[in-house]
Amino acid sequence: MFFDTHAHLDDERFANDRELVIERAREAGVGLIMNIGYDVRHAQNTVLLTREYEHIYGSVGVHPHEAKHFDEKDLKSFTGWLLSPR
C-alpha cells in the first residue's frame, strides 16, 4: 500500500473529476492520502474531504505567505475543525 503524503485534492483543477482522481489513486494502490490545507479556504475544504472519505487525512495550517490574512475568526474555525475533525 502507498501513502500519498502531500496532496491538494481540493484544488480547482479537480473540480470536475475529483472522485475519479481519488478512485484512480486507490486502484493504483494508494491506500491513504494526506490532503494539505495551507490557508483558511483550503483547510476547510480539507476537513470536508476527510469527513467524506475515510482514507483521506488532512493537515490544516496557514502558509507564511497567507498569514497576513489570518484573523481571530479564522482561529476559531481552525479550533473547531481540530476539536471535531470527523
N, CA, C and O atoms as a Maestro MAE file, in Angstrom:
{
 s_m_m2io_version
 :::
 2.0.0
}

f_m_ct {
 s_m_title
 :::
 protein
 m_atom[344] {
  # First column is atom index #
  i_m_mmod_type
  r_m_x_coord
  r_m_y_coord
  r_m_z_coord
  i_m_residue_number
  s_m_chain_name
  s_m_pdb_residue_name
  s_m_pdb_atom_name
  i_m_atomic_number
  :::
  1 25 0.845 -1.178 0.000 1 A "MET " " N  " 7
  2 3 0.000 0.000 0.000 1 A "MET " " CA " 6
  3 2 0.888 1.237 0.000 1 A "MET " " C  " 6
  4 15 1.921 1.274 0.668 1 A "MET " " O  " 8
  5 25 0.475 2.240 -0.752 2 A "PHE " " N  " 7
  6 3 1.164 3.514 -0.791 2 A "PHE " " CA " 6
  7 2 0.390 4.551 0.014 2 A "PHE " " C  " 6
  8 15 -0.827 4.454 0.171 2 A "PHE " " O  " 8
  9 25 1.115 5.544 0.520 3 A "PHE " " N  " 7
  10 3 0.522 6.649 1.271 3 A "PHE " " CA " 6
  11 2 0.983 7.931 0.600 3 A "PHE " " C  " 6
  12 15 2.162 8.279 0.658 3 A "PHE " " O  " 8
  13 25 0.054 8.633 -0.035 4 A "ASP " " N  " 7
  14 3 0.358 9.929 -0.640 4 A "ASP " " CA " 6
  15 2 0.384 10.940 0.495 4 A "ASP " " C  " 6
  16 15 -0.656 11.250 1.076 4 A "ASP " " O  " 8
  17 25 1.559 11.454 0.814 5 A "THR " " N  " 7
  18 3 1.719 12.300 1.994 5 A "THR " " CA " 6
  19 2 1.536 13.788 1.734 5 A "THR " " C  " 6
  20 15 1.643 14.594 2.659 5 A "THR " " O  " 8
  21 25 1.260 14.163 0.482 6 A "HIS " " N  " 7
  22 3 1.099 15.598 0.204 6 A "HIS " " CA " 6
  23 2 0.242 15.784 -1.048 6 A "HIS " " C  " 6
  24 15 0.753 15.835 -2.167 6 A "HIS " " O  " 8
  25 25 -1.061 15.885 -0.835 7 A "ALA " " N  " 7
  26 3 -1.988 16.057 -1.947 7 A "ALA " " CA " 6
  27 2 -2.777 17.357 -1.792 7 A "ALA " " C  " 6
  28 15 -2.915 17.897 -0.694 7 A "ALA " " O  " 8
  29 25 -3.280 17.832 -2.901 8 A "HIS " " N  " 7
  30 3 -4.150 19.012 -2.925 8 A "HIS " " CA " 6
  31 2 -5.398 18.670 -3.734 8 A "HIS " " C  " 6
  32 15 -5.683 19.295 -4.755 8 A "HIS " " O  " 8
  33 25 -6.131 17.674 -3.263 9 A "LEU " " N  " 7
  34 3 -7.302 17.193 -3.993 9 A "LEU " " CA " 6
  35 2 -8.434 18.208 -4.056 9 A "LEU " " C  " 6
  36 15 -9.334 18.081 -4.886 9 A "LEU " " O  " 8
  37 25 -8.397 19.209 -3.192 10 A "ASP " " N  " 7
  38 3 -9.439 20.231 -3.215 10 A "ASP " " CA " 6
  39 2 -9.134 21.335 -4.226 10 A "ASP " " C  " 6
  40 15 -9.912 22.278 -4.369 10 A "ASP " " O  " 8
  41 25 -8.019 21.222 -4.919 11 A "ASP " " N  " 7
  42 3 -7.655 22.218 -5.926 11 A "ASP " " CA " 6
  43 2 -8.739 22.290 -7.010 11 A "ASP " " C  " 6
  44 15 -9.357 21.284 -7.358 11 A "ASP " " O  " 8
  45 25 -8.948 23.473 -7.523 12 A "GLU " " N  " 7
  46 3 -9.980 23.696 -8.542 12 A "GLU " " CA " 6
  47 2 -9.759 22.836 -9.786 12 A "GLU " " C  " 6
  48 15 -10.711 22.527 -10.503 12 A "GLU " " O  " 8
  49 25 -8.519 22.451 -10.040 13 A "ARG " " N  " 7
  50 3 -8.237 21.607 -11.208 13 A "ARG " " CA " 6
  51 2 -8.959 20.276 -11.141 13 A "ARG " " C  " 6
  52 15 -9.179 19.637 -12.169 13 A "ARG " " O  " 8
  53 25 -9.331 19.849 -9.936 14 A "PHE " " N  " 7
  54 3 -10.023 18.573 -9.774 14 A "PHE " " CA " 6
  55 2 -11.529 18.746 -9.597 14 A "PHE " " C  " 6
  56 15 -12.218 17.785 -9.256 14 A "PHE " " O  " 8
  57 25 -12.040 19.920 -9.817 15 A "ALA " " N  " 7
  58 3 -13.463 20.192 -9.581 15 A "ALA " " CA " 6
  59 2 -14.376 19.274 -10.392 15 A "ALA " " C  " 6
  60 15 -15.436 18.874 -9.910 15 A "ALA " " O  " 8
  61 25 -13.981 18.941 -11.601 16 A "ASN " " N  " 7
  62 3 -14.847 18.140 -12.467 16 A "ASN " " CA " 6
  63 2 -14.639 16.641 -12.350 16 A "ASN " " C  " 6
  64 15 -15.501 15.860 -12.755 16 A "ASN " " O  " 8
  65 25 -13.502 16.231 -11.799 17 A "ASP " " N  " 7
  66 3 -13.221 14.788 -11.756 17 A "ASP " " CA " 6
  67 2 -12.569 14.329 -10.452 17 A "ASP " " C  " 6
  68 15 -11.840 13.337 -10.445 17 A "ASP " " O  " 8
  69 25 -12.820 15.031 -9.363 18 A "ARG " " N  " 7
  70 3 -12.191 14.714 -8.077 18 A "ARG " " CA " 6
  71 2 -12.435 13.263 -7.667 18 A "ARG " " C  " 6
  72 15 -11.497 12.558 -7.295 18 A "ARG " " O  " 8
  73 25 -13.673 12.819 -7.732 19 A "GLU " " N  " 7
  74 3 -13.984 11.448 -7.326 19 A "GLU " " CA " 6
  75 2 -13.243 10.436 -8.186 19 A "GLU " " C  " 6
  76 15 -12.768 9.417 -7.684 19 A "GLU " " O  " 8
  77 25 -13.145 10.713 -9.469 20 A "LEU " " N  " 7
  78 3 -12.423 9.827 -10.378 20 A "LEU " " CA " 6
  79 2 -10.928 9.797 -10.038 20 A "LEU " " C  " 6
  80 15 -10.314 8.731 -10.057 20 A "LEU " " O  " 8
  81 25 -10.349 10.938 -9.734 21 A "VAL " " N  " 7
  82 3 -8.938 11.006 -9.346 21 A "VAL " " CA " 6
  83 2 -8.701 10.192 -8.079 21 A "VAL " " C  " 6
  84 15 -7.729 9.443 -7.989 21 A "VAL " " O  " 8
  85 25 -9.581 10.339 -7.113 22 A "ILE " " N  " 7
  86 3 -9.454 9.592 -5.858 22 A "ILE " " CA " 6
  87 2 -9.588 8.099 -6.115 22 A "ILE " " C  " 6
  88 15 -8.834 7.305 -5.553 22 A "ILE " " O  " 8
  89 25 -10.523 7.712 -6.942 23 A "GLU " " N  " 7
  90 3 -10.713 6.298 -7.265 23 A "GLU " " CA " 6
  91 2 -9.511 5.731 -8.024 23 A "GLU " " C  " 6
  92 15 -9.083 4.609 -7.756 23 A "GLU " " O  " 8
  93 25 -8.971 6.493 -8.961 24 A "ARG " " N  " 7
  94 3 -7.787 6.033 -9.703 24 A "ARG " " CA " 6
  95 2 -6.599 5.856 -8.766 24 A "ARG " " C  " 6
  96 15 -5.807 4.929 -8.937 24 A "ARG " " O  " 8
  97 25 -6.472 6.728 -7.790 25 A "ALA " " N  " 7
  98 3 -5.389 6.586 -6.812 25 A "ALA " " CA " 6
  99 2 -5.543 5.270 -6.051 25 A "ALA " " C  " 6
  100 15 -4.571 4.541 -5.853 25 A "ALA " " O  " 8
  101 25 -6.756 4.980 -5.632 26 A "ARG " " N  " 7
  102 3 -6.995 3.712 -4.905 26 A "ARG " " CA " 6
  103 2 -6.661 2.514 -5.784 26 A "ARG " " C  " 6
  104 15 -6.028 1.557 -5.337 26 A "ARG " " O  " 8
  105 25 -7.094 2.577 -7.039 27 A "GLU " " N  " 7
  106 3 -6.823 1.478 -7.973 27 A "GLU " " CA " 6
  107 2 -5.324 1.297 -8.201 27 A "GLU " " C  " 6
  108 15 -4.871 0.186 -8.478 27 A "GLU " " O  " 8
  109 25 -4.559 2.364 -8.088 28 A "ALA " " N  " 7
  110 3 -3.108 2.317 -8.271 28 A "ALA " " CA " 6
  111 2 -2.374 1.893 -6.998 28 A "ALA " " C  " 6
  112 15 -1.146 1.811 -6.984 28 A "ALA " " O  " 8
  113 25 -3.128 1.625 -5.933 29 A "GLY " " N  " 7
  114 3 -2.523 1.141 -4.702 29 A "GLY " " CA " 6
  115 2 -2.304 2.194 -3.635 29 A "GLY " " C  " 6
  116 15 -1.656 1.927 -2.624 29 A "GLY " " O  " 8
  117 25 -2.838 3.392 -3.847 30 A "VAL " " N  " 7
  118 3 -2.722 4.445 -2.834 30 A "VAL " " CA " 6
  119 2 -3.855 4.224 -1.827 30 A "VAL " " C  " 6
  120 15 -5.022 4.494 -2.111 30 A "VAL " " O  " 8
  121 25 -3.485 3.732 -0.657 31 A "GLY " " N  " 7
  122 3 -4.490 3.405 0.346 31 A "GLY " " CA " 6
  123 2 -4.832 4.559 1.266 31 A "GLY " " C  " 6
  124 15 -5.935 4.617 1.809 31 A "GLY " " O  " 8
  125 25 -3.893 5.478 1.444 32 A "LEU " " N  " 7
  126 3 -4.102 6.628 2.319 32 A "LEU " " CA " 6
  127 2 -3.608 7.890 1.625 32 A "LEU " " C  " 6
  128 15 -2.631 7.862 0.876 32 A "LEU " " O  " 8
  129 25 -4.295 8.992 1.884 33 A "ILE " " N  " 7
  130 3 -3.930 10.272 1.283 33 A "ILE " " CA " 6
  131 2 -3.957 11.338 2.375 33 A "ILE " " C  " 6
  132 15 -4.884 11.392 3.183 33 A "ILE " " O  " 8
  133 25 -2.934 12.180 2.387 34 A "MET " " N  " 7
  134 3 -2.887 13.336 3.283 34 A "MET " " CA " 6
  135 2 -3.112 14.580 2.420 34 A "MET " " C  " 6
  136 15 -2.250 14.957 1.626 34 A "MET " " O  " 8
  137 25 -4.260 15.204 2.582 35 A "ASN " " N  " 7
  138 3 -4.552 16.438 1.854 35 A "ASN " " CA " 6
  139 2 -4.080 17.619 2.703 35 A "ASN " " C  " 6
  140 15 -4.266 17.631 3.919 35 A "ASN " " O  " 8
  141 25 -3.473 18.598 2.058 36 A "ILE " " N  " 7
  142 3 -2.859 19.718 2.755 36 A "ILE " " CA " 6
  143 2 -3.708 20.978 2.590 36 A "ILE " " C  " 6
  144 15 -3.962 21.425 1.471 36 A "ILE " " O  " 8
  145 25 -4.138 21.536 3.706 37 A "GLY " " N  " 7
  146 3 -4.848 22.813 3.694 37 A "GLY " " CA " 6
  147 2 -3.900 23.904 4.141 37 A "GLY " " C  " 6
  148 15 -3.495 23.931 5.303 37 A "GLY " " O  " 8
  149 25 -3.538 24.800 3.244 38 A "TYR " " N  " 7
  150 3 -2.485 25.784 3.519 38 A "TYR " " CA " 6
  151 2 -2.995 27.201 3.756 38 A "TYR " " C  " 6
  152 15 -2.210 28.112 4.018 38 A "TYR " " O  " 8
  153 25 -4.289 27.380 3.667 39 A "ASP " " N  " 7
  154 3 -4.925 28.644 4.036 39 A "ASP " " CA " 6
  155 2 -6.321 28.311 4.535 39 A "ASP " " C  " 6
  156 15 -6.703 27.141 4.561 39 A "ASP " " O  " 8
  157 25 -7.076 29.303 4.925 40 A "VAL " " N  " 7
  158 3 -8.372 29.026 5.556 40 A "VAL " " CA " 6
  159 2 -9.306 28.267 4.613 40 A "VAL " " C  " 6
  160 15 -9.923 27.279 5.013 40 A "VAL " " O  " 8
  161 25 -9.412 28.720 3.382 41 A "ARG " " N  " 7
  162 3 -10.329 28.071 2.434 41 A "ARG " " CA " 6
  163 2 -9.919 26.628 2.170 41 A "ARG " " C  " 6
  164 15 -10.763 25.731 2.187 41 A "ARG " " O  " 8
  165 25 -8.637 26.397 1.927 42 A "HIS " " N  " 7
  166 3 -8.182 25.038 1.636 42 A "HIS " " CA " 6
  167 2 -8.190 24.161 2.886 42 A "HIS " " C  " 6
  168 15 -8.350 22.944 2.788 42 A "HIS " " O  " 8
  169 25 -8.019 24.764 4.049 43 A "ALA " " N  " 7
  170 3 -8.138 23.997 5.293 43 A "ALA " " CA " 6
  171 2 -9.570 23.495 5.457 43 A "ALA " " C  " 6
  172 15 -9.791 22.333 5.796 43 A "ALA " " O  " 8
  173 25 -10.540 24.376 5.217 44 A "GLN " " N  " 7
  174 3 -11.940 23.967 5.328 44 A "GLN " " CA " 6
  175 2 -12.259 22.869 4.307 44 A "GLN " " C  " 6
  176 15 -12.929 21.890 4.636 44 A "GLN " " O  " 8
  177 25 -11.788 23.031 3.088 45 A "ASN " " N  " 7
  178 3 -12.006 22.005 2.063 45 A "ASN " " CA " 6
  179 2 -11.366 20.681 2.468 45 A "ASN " " C  " 6
  180 15 -11.931 19.615 2.223 45 A "ASN " " O  " 8
  181 25 -10.194 20.748 3.086 46 A "THR " " N  " 7
  182 3 -9.506 19.544 3.531 46 A "THR " " CA " 6
  183 2 -10.325 18.822 4.589 46 A "THR " " C  " 6
  184 15 -10.476 17.601 4.537 46 A "THR " " O  " 8
  185 25 -10.849 19.567 5.538 47 A "VAL " " N  " 7
  186 3 -11.686 18.961 6.579 47 A "VAL " " CA " 6
  187 2 -12.903 18.275 5.945 47 A "VAL " " C  " 6
  188 15 -13.268 17.168 6.343 47 A "VAL " " O  " 8
  189 25 -13.520 18.920 4.978 48 A "LEU " " N  " 7
  190 3 -14.676 18.322 4.310 48 A "LEU " " CA " 6
  191 2 -14.294 17.022 3.600 48 A "LEU " " C  " 6
  192 15 -15.050 16.051 3.635 48 A "LEU " " O  " 8
  193 25 -13.124 16.999 2.957 49 A "LEU " " N  " 7
  194 3 -12.667 15.763 2.311 49 A "LEU " " CA " 6
  195 2 -12.454 14.650 3.328 49 A "LEU " " C  " 6
  196 15 -12.802 13.498 3.070 49 A "LEU " " O  " 8
  197 25 -11.881 14.987 4.492 50 A "THR " " N  " 7
  198 3 -11.644 13.949 5.498 50 A "THR " " CA " 6
  199 2 -12.948 13.402 6.050 50 A "THR " " C  " 6
  200 15 -13.014 12.250 6.478 50 A "THR " " O  " 8
  201 25 -13.962 14.212 6.041 51 A "ARG " " N  " 7
  202 3 -15.271 13.751 6.522 51 A "ARG " " CA " 6
  203 2 -15.978 12.894 5.490 51 A "ARG " " C  " 6
  204 15 -16.782 12.028 5.837 51 A "ARG " " O  " 8
  205 25 -15.682 13.133 4.228 52 A "GLU " " N  " 7
  206 3 -16.340 12.387 3.149 52 A "GLU " " CA " 6
  207 2 -15.643 11.064 2.835 52 A "GLU " " C  " 6
  208 15 -16.298 10.085 2.477 52 A "GLU " " O  " 8
  209 25 -14.323 11.034 2.970 53 A "TYR " " N  " 7
  210 3 -13.545 9.847 2.596 53 A "TYR " " CA " 6
  211 2 -12.755 9.356 3.801 53 A "TYR " " C  " 6
  212 15 -11.925 10.081 4.349 53 A "TYR " " O  " 8
  213 25 -13.017 8.133 4.203 54 A "GLU " " N  " 7
  214 3 -12.362 7.569 5.381 54 A "GLU " " CA " 6
  215 2 -10.853 7.440 5.210 54 A "GLU " " C  " 6
  216 15 -10.121 7.507 6.197 54 A "GLU " " O  " 8
  217 25 -10.378 7.259 4.004 55 A "HIS " " N  " 7
  218 3 -8.946 7.037 3.768 55 A "HIS " " CA " 6
  219 2 -8.175 8.331 3.471 55 A "HIS " " C  " 6
  220 15 -6.979 8.286 3.183 55 A "HIS " " O  " 8
  221 25 -8.855 9.477 3.540 56 A "ILE " " N  " 7
  222 3 -8.186 10.759 3.340 56 A "ILE " " CA " 6
  223 2 -8.041 11.458 4.690 56 A "ILE " " C  " 6
  224 15 -9.014 11.658 5.418 56 A "ILE " " O  " 8
  225 25 -6.816 11.816 4.996 57 A "TYR " " N  " 7
  226 3 -6.491 12.552 6.219 57 A "TYR " " CA " 6
  227 2 -6.136 13.978 5.824 57 A "TYR " " C  " 6
  228 15 -5.904 14.273 4.651 57 A "TYR " " O  " 8
  229 25 -6.096 14.850 6.810 58 A "GLY " " N  " 7
  230 3 -5.830 16.232 6.484 58 A "GLY " " CA " 6
  231 2 -4.826 16.887 7.404 58 A "GLY " " C  " 6
  232 15 -4.709 16.552 8.583 58 A "GLY " " O  " 8
  233 25 -4.116 17.818 6.834 59 A "SER " " N  " 7
  234 3 -3.224 18.686 7.575 59 A "SER " " CA " 6
  235 2 -3.710 20.104 7.315 59 A "SER " " C  " 6
  236 15 -3.796 20.534 6.164 59 A "SER " " O  " 8
  237 25 -4.026 20.828 8.375 60 A "VAL " " N  " 7
  238 3 -4.522 22.190 8.189 60 A "VAL " " CA " 6
  239 2 -3.598 23.177 8.884 60 A "VAL " " C  " 6
  240 15 -3.132 22.945 10.000 60 A "VAL " " O  " 8
  241 25 -3.354 24.253 8.215 61 A "GLY " " N  " 7
  242 3 -2.484 25.279 8.750 61 A "GLY " " CA " 6
  243 2 -2.530 26.491 7.848 61 A "GLY " " C  " 6
  244 15 -3.359 26.581 6.943 61 A "GLY " " O  " 8
  245 25 -1.641 27.408 8.101 62 A "VAL " " N  " 7
  246 3 -1.578 28.625 7.296 62 A "VAL " " CA " 6
  247 2 -0.135 28.812 6.840 62 A "VAL " " C  " 6
  248 15 0.775 28.956 7.655 62 A "VAL " " O  " 8
  249 25 0.053 28.807 5.543 63 A "HIS " " N  " 7
  250 3 1.374 29.040 4.969 63 A "HIS " " CA " 6
  251 2 1.809 30.456 5.328 63 A "HIS " " C  " 6
  252 15 0.974 31.360 5.379 63 A "HIS " " O  " 8
  253 25 3.088 30.665 5.576 64 A "PRO " " N  " 7
  254 3 3.547 32.012 5.949 64 A "PRO " " CA " 6
  255 2 3.121 33.112 4.973 64 A "PRO " " C  " 6
  256 15 2.888 34.247 5.388 64 A "PRO " " O  " 8
  257 25 3.017 32.788 3.694 65 A "HIS " " N  " 7
  258 3 2.576 33.786 2.716 65 A "HIS " " CA " 6
  259 2 1.121 34.194 2.918 65 A "HIS " " C  " 6
  260 15 0.704 35.266 2.479 65 A "HIS " " O  " 8
  261 25 0.355 33.340 3.582 66 A "GLU " " N  " 7
  262 3 -1.064 33.605 3.804 66 A "GLU " " CA " 6
  263 2 -1.346 34.137 5.206 66 A "GLU " " C  " 6
  264 15 -2.477 34.522 5.500 66 A "GLU " " O  " 8
  265 25 -0.345 34.164 6.066 67 A "ALA " " N  " 7
  266 3 -0.541 34.525 7.473 67 A "ALA " " CA " 6
  267 2 -1.111 35.930 7.653 67 A "ALA " " C  " 6
  268 15 -1.831 36.176 8.621 67 A "ALA " " O  " 8
  269 25 -0.813 36.841 6.760 68 A "LYS " " N  " 7
  270 3 -1.306 38.217 6.896 68 A "LYS " " CA " 6
  271 2 -2.827 38.300 6.792 68 A "LYS " " C  " 6
  272 15 -3.427 39.292 7.205 68 A "LYS " " O  " 8
  273 25 -3.450 37.256 6.241 69 A "HIS " " N  " 7
  274 3 -4.906 37.240 6.088 69 A "HIS " " CA " 6
  275 2 -5.605 36.520 7.244 69 A "HIS " " C  " 6
  276 15 -6.833 36.544 7.336 69 A "HIS " " O  " 8
  277 25 -4.836 35.884 8.117 70 A "PHE " " N  " 7
  278 3 -5.385 35.066 9.194 70 A "PHE " " CA " 6
  279 2 -5.822 35.966 10.343 70 A "PHE " " C  " 6
  280 15 -5.074 36.852 10.757 70 A "PHE " " O  " 8
  281 25 -7.047 35.741 10.867 71 A "ASP " " N  " 7
  282 3 -7.547 36.579 11.953 71 A "ASP " " CA " 6
  283 2 -8.189 35.719 13.048 71 A "ASP " " C  " 6
  284 15 -8.166 34.490 12.978 71 A "ASP " " O  " 8
  285 25 -8.754 36.371 14.044 72 A "GLU " " N  " 7
  286 3 -9.348 35.688 15.193 72 A "GLU " " CA " 6
  287 2 -10.496 34.763 14.774 72 A "GLU " " C  " 6
  288 15 -10.647 33.672 15.323 72 A "GLU " " O  " 8
  289 25 -11.294 35.194 13.815 73 A "LYS " " N  " 7
  290 3 -12.399 34.362 13.317 73 A "LYS " " CA " 6
  291 2 -11.847 33.069 12.706 73 A "LYS " " C  " 6
  292 15 -12.401 31.990 12.916 73 A "LYS " " O  " 8
  293 25 -10.762 33.189 11.956 74 A "ASP " " N  " 7
  294 3 -10.143 32.013 11.347 74 A "ASP " " CA " 6
  295 2 -9.600 31.067 12.418 74 A "ASP " " C  " 6
  296 15 -9.713 29.847 12.290 74 A "ASP " " O  " 8
  297 25 -9.020 31.622 13.456 75 A "LEU " " N  " 7
  298 3 -8.508 30.804 14.554 75 A "LEU " " CA " 6
  299 2 -9.632 29.986 15.183 75 A "LEU " " C  " 6
  300 15 -9.441 28.816 15.514 75 A "LEU " " O  " 8
  301 25 -10.799 30.600 15.346 76 A "LYS " " N  " 7
  302 3 -11.943 29.870 15.896 76 A "LYS " " CA " 6
  303 2 -12.377 28.740 14.962 76 A "LYS " " C  " 6
  304 15 -12.728 27.653 15.420 76 A "LYS " " O  " 8
  305 25 -12.352 28.997 13.662 77 A "SER " " N  " 7
  306 3 -12.694 27.951 12.695 77 A "SER " " CA " 6
  307 2 -11.721 26.787 12.811 77 A "SER " " C  " 6
  308 15 -12.138 25.631 12.890 77 A "SER " " O  " 8
  309 25 -10.428 27.088 12.820 78 A "PHE " " N  " 7
  310 3 -9.411 26.038 12.929 78 A "PHE " " CA " 6
  311 2 -9.591 25.248 14.219 78 A "PHE " " C  " 6
  312 15 -9.509 24.020 14.213 78 A "PHE " " O  " 8
  313 25 -9.831 25.933 15.303 79 A "THR " " N  " 7
  314 3 -10.023 25.274 16.596 79 A "THR " " CA " 6
  315 2 -11.210 24.317 16.531 79 A "THR " " C  " 6
  316 15 -11.130 23.191 17.022 79 A "THR " " O  " 8
  317 25 -12.298 24.758 15.933 80 A "GLY " " N  " 7
  318 3 -13.471 23.900 15.792 80 A "GLY " " CA " 6
  319 2 -13.184 22.662 14.955 80 A "GLY " " C  " 6
  320 15 -13.584 21.555 15.316 80 A "GLY " " O  " 8
  321 25 -12.491 22.850 13.838 81 A "TRP " " N  " 7
  322 3 -12.165 21.708 12.990 81 A "TRP " " CA " 6
  323 2 -11.266 20.726 13.712 81 A "TRP " " C  " 6
  324 15 -11.446 19.514 13.591 81 A "TRP " " O  " 8
  325 25 -10.302 21.232 14.462 82 A "LEU " " N  " 7
  326 3 -9.358 20.351 15.140 82 A "LEU " " CA " 6
  327 2 -9.995 19.609 16.302 82 A "LEU " " C  " 6
  328 15 -9.580 18.494 16.620 82 A "LEU " " O  " 8
  329 25 -10.992 20.202 16.941 83 A "LEU " " N  " 7
  330 3 -11.659 19.546 18.061 83 A "LEU " " CA " 6
  331 2 -12.675 18.509 17.624 83 A "LEU " " C  " 6
  332 15 -13.000 17.602 18.391 83 A "LEU " " O  " 8
  333 25 -13.178 18.624 16.417 84 A "SER " " N  " 7
  334 3 -14.110 17.610 15.887 84 A "SER " " CA " 6
  335 2 -13.822 17.375 14.414 84 A "SER " " C  " 6
  336 15 -14.587 17.807 13.551 84 A "SER " " O  " 8
  337 25 -12.712 16.686 14.121 85 A "PRO " " N  " 7
  338 3 -12.261 16.549 12.742 85 A "PRO " " CA " 6
  339 2 -13.170 15.726 11.850 85 A "PRO " " C  " 6
  340 15 -13.190 15.948 10.639 85 A "PRO " " O  " 8
  341 25 -13.916 14.793 12.398 86 A "ARG " " N  " 7
  342 3 -14.779 13.957 11.524 86 A "ARG " " CA " 6
  343 2 -16.186 14.027 11.982 86 A "ARG " " C  " 6
  344 15 -17.062 13.400 11.386 86 A "ARG " " O  " 8
  :::
 }
 m_bond[343] {
  # First column is bond index #
  i_m_from
  i_m_to
  i_m_order
  :::
  1 1 2 1
  2 2 3 1
  3 3 4 2
  4 3 5 1
  5 5 6 1
  6 6 7 1
  7 7 8 2
  8 7 9 1
  9 9 10 1
  10 10 11 1
  11 11 12 2
  12 11 13 1
  13 13 14 1
  14 14 15 1
  15 15 16 2
  16 15 17 1
  17 17 18 1
  18 18 19 1
  19 19 20 2
  20 19 21 1
  21 21 22 1
  22 22 23 1
  23 23 24 2
  24 23 25 1
  25 25 26 1
  26 26 27 1
  27 27 28 2
  28 27 29 1
  29 29 30 1
  30 30 31 1
  31 31 32 2
  32 31 33 1
  33 33 34 1
  34 34 35 1
  35 35 36 2
  36 35 37 1
  37 37 38 1
  38 38 39 1
  39 39 40 2
  40 39 41 1
  41 41 42 1
  42 42 43 1
  43 43 44 2
  44 43 45 1
  45 45 46 1
  46 46 47 1
  47 47 48 2
  48 47 49 1
  49 49 50 1
  50 50 51 1
  51 51 52 2
  52 51 53 1
  53 53 54 1
  54 54 55 1
  55 55 56 2
  56 55 57 1
  57 57 58 1
  58 58 59 1
  59 59 60 2
  60 59 61 1
  61 61 62 1
  62 62 63 1
  63 63 64 2
  64 63 65 1
  65 65 66 1
  66 66 67 1
  67 67 68 2
  68 67 69 1
  69 69 70 1
  70 70 71 1
  71 71 72 2
  72 71 73 1
  73 73 74 1
  74 74 75 1
  75 75 76 2
  76 75 77 1
  77 77 78 1
  78 78 79 1
  79 79 80 2
  80 79 81 1
  81 81 82 1
  82 82 83 1
  83 83 84 2
  84 83 85 1
  85 85 86 1
  86 86 87 1
  87 87 88 2
  88 87 89 1
  89 89 90 1
  90 90 91 1
  91 91 92 2
  92 91 93 1
  93 93 94 1
  94 94 95 1
  95 95 96 2
  96 95 97 1
  97 97 98 1
  98 98 99 1
  99 99 100 2
  100 99 101 1
  101 101 102 1
  102 102 103 1
  103 103 104 2
  104 103 105 1
  105 105 106 1
  106 106 107 1
  107 107 108 2
  108 107 109 1
  109 109 110 1
  110 110 111 1
  111 111 112 2
  112 111 113 1
  113 113 114 1
  114 114 115 1
  115 115 116 2
  116 115 117 1
  117 117 118 1
  118 118 119 1
  119 119 120 2
  120 119 121 1
  121 121 122 1
  122 122 123 1
  123 123 124 2
  124 123 125 1
  125 125 126 1
  126 126 127 1
  127 127 128 2
  128 127 129 1
  129 129 130 1
  130 130 131 1
  131 131 132 2
  132 131 133 1
  133 133 134 1
  134 134 135 1
  135 135 136 2
  136 135 137 1
  137 137 138 1
  138 138 139 1
  139 139 140 2
  140 139 141 1
  141 141 142 1
  142 142 143 1
  143 143 144 2
  144 143 145 1
  145 145 146 1
  146 146 147 1
  147 147 148 2
  148 147 149 1
  149 149 150 1
  150 150 151 1
  151 151 152 2
  152 151 153 1
  153 153 154 1
  154 154 155 1
  155 155 156 2
  156 155 157 1
  157 157 158 1
  158 158 159 1
  159 159 160 2
  160 159 161 1
  161 161 162 1
  162 162 163 1
  163 163 164 2
  164 163 165 1
  165 165 166 1
  166 166 167 1
  167 167 168 2
  168 167 169 1
  169 169 170 1
  170 170 171 1
  171 171 172 2
  172 171 173 1
  173 173 174 1
  174 174 175 1
  175 175 176 2
  176 175 177 1
  177 177 178 1
  178 178 179 1
  179 179 180 2
  180 179 181 1
  181 181 182 1
  182 182 183 1
  183 183 184 2
  184 183 185 1
  185 185 186 1
  186 186 187 1
  187 187 188 2
  188 187 189 1
  189 189 190 1
  190 190 191 1
  191 191 192 2
  192 191 193 1
  193 193 194 1
  194 194 195 1
  195 195 196 2
  196 195 197 1
  197 197 198 1
  198 198 199 1
  199 199 200 2
  200 199 201 1
  201 201 202 1
  202 202 203 1
  203 203 204 2
  204 203 205 1
  205 205 206 1
  206 206 207 1
  207 207 208 2
  208 207 209 1
  209 209 210 1
  210 210 211 1
  211 211 212 2
  212 211 213 1
  213 213 214 1
  214 214 215 1
  215 215 216 2
  216 215 217 1
  217 217 218 1
  218 218 219 1
  219 219 220 2
  220 219 221 1
  221 221 222 1
  222 222 223 1
  223 223 224 2
  224 223 225 1
  225 225 226 1
  226 226 227 1
  227 227 228 2
  228 227 229 1
  229 229 230 1
  230 230 231 1
  231 231 232 2
  232 231 233 1
  233 233 234 1
  234 234 235 1
  235 235 236 2
  236 235 237 1
  237 237 238 1
  238 238 239 1
  239 239 240 2
  240 239 241 1
  241 241 242 1
  242 242 243 1
  243 243 244 2
  244 243 245 1
  245 245 246 1
  246 246 247 1
  247 247 248 2
  248 247 249 1
  249 249 250 1
  250 250 251 1
  251 251 252 2
  252 251 253 1
  253 253 254 1
  254 254 255 1
  255 255 256 2
  256 255 257 1
  257 257 258 1
  258 258 259 1
  259 259 260 2
  260 259 261 1
  261 261 262 1
  262 262 263 1
  263 263 264 2
  264 263 265 1
  265 265 266 1
  266 266 267 1
  267 267 268 2
  268 267 269 1
  269 269 270 1
  270 270 271 1
  271 271 272 2
  272 271 273 1
  273 273 274 1
  274 274 275 1
  275 275 276 2
  276 275 277 1
  277 277 278 1
  278 278 279 1
  279 279 280 2
  280 279 281 1
  281 281 282 1
  282 282 283 1
  283 283 284 2
  284 283 285 1
  285 285 286 1
  286 286 287 1
  287 287 288 2
  288 287 289 1
  289 289 290 1
  290 290 291 1
  291 291 292 2
  292 291 293 1
  293 293 294 1
  294 294 295 1
  295 295 296 2
  296 295 297 1
  297 297 298 1
  298 298 299 1
  299 299 300 2
  300 299 301 1
  301 301 302 1
  302 302 303 1
  303 303 304 2
  304 303 305 1
  305 305 306 1
  306 306 307 1
  307 307 308 2
  308 307 309 1
  309 309 310 1
  310 310 311 1
  311 311 312 2
  312 311 313 1
  313 313 314 1
  314 314 315 1
  315 315 316 2
  316 315 317 1
  317 317 318 1
  318 318 319 1
  319 319 320 2
  320 319 321 1
  321 321 322 1
  322 322 323 1
  323 323 324 2
  324 323 325 1
  325 325 326 1
  326 326 327 1
  327 327 328 2
  328 327 329 1
  329 329 330 1
  330 330 331 1
  331 331 332 2
  332 331 333 1
  333 333 334 1
  334 334 335 1
  335 335 336 2
  336 335 337 1
  337 337 338 1
  338 338 339 1
  339 339 340 2
  340 339 341 1
  341 341 342 1
  342 342 343 1
  343 343 344 2
  :::
 }
}
